């Protein structure tokens, strides 16, 4: 189970002129160039991507739509309702004591994006980013005189919740507890009557660190909804639908990568970055969401594959030389080279929190670059072979990808 551009040096690269077929959407490209190898023709590897039944075992189903992707990957209504019930009951439990165990408990993660989004799709109901593996995420502002483990005792005393994991991060004065269980005893239902859910509680003992956590989550939500809105402006009604399907695909990819090499949150942040810099190409044979996913995979393969390449090559792109600034959608020089990779909400850290670089929250602190790069490559080989369509539509060799800085 998982825990859950700007040009380099100011130089610009001119694209070869080409005559585009009527009706084909083009992009104005600018550095940075990201080179990828050509891949042999291969069908979509459904079983290896946790999307059983999405495509047939033979040729790719080019008519598969973004709406169908959401239908396959989104959580069933029963799972969604189960998570909502848990999210509603938890604050009541924590605040039942006199005095209460915490100052506040606030929902975040996929379920929060669902409940805070006012977007609706007429044919499909409310927007939902919850899948079959989603859990309930809360950040808890602990009272000064209450230890985080008091919450463990409170939940486990009812014998319907079991503590299955915990981790402490002294840098952020936080302790994360993972529980598995339900509130079934209050409805009179048996333990087998309903599916149990995972509950992640991030208990923060410092008011300063709690405020920083909230600001960083607000920055993530801002970028998330901003990119979705940009796609709507660019592609009309199909934009938000493709975005929602893309988020589900990113989650499926993160769940597929072994050894917790990338979390769902990390994959989502990197996926938002590739959309912000326009790192995708439109193809007749793929839905919008799959075009976005291909751009994400090619970026991951290239950017995280350079762990063994010389760090003094200033013209090359890679996680050893650049950090990702998701706030502004750009690559910047590394901040702390002891990390294997870095991704920050730089504007929040500097302009709102006034933190030092060593206090910044590195989103990709636990990401394994080599593993992520290899998994992205394997999925590309099975799912997105480079064909002559790339050169025909974009007037460039099929192994050259460029970032659209105007997106």
Secondary structure, 3 states (H helix, E strand, C coil): CCCCCCCHHHCCCCCCCCCCCCCCCCCCCEEEEEECCCCCCCCCCCHHHCCCCCCCCCCCCCCCCHHHHHHHHECCHHHHHHHHHHHHHHHHHHCCCCCCCEEEEEEECHHHHHHHCCCEECCCEECCCCECCCCEEEEEEECCCCCCHHHHHHHHCCCCEEEEEEEEEHHHCEEEEEEEECCHHHCCCCCCCCCCEEEEEEEECCHHHHHHHHHHHHHHHHHHHHHHHHHHHHHCHHHHHHHHHHHHHHHHHHHHCHHHCCCHHHHHHHHHHHHHCCCCCCCCCCCHHHHHHHHHHHHHHHHCCCCCCCCCCCCCCCCCCEEEECCCCEEEECCCCCCCCCEECHHHHHHHCCCCHHHCCCCCCCCCHHHHHHHHHHHHHHHCCCCHHHHHHHCCCCCEEEECCCC
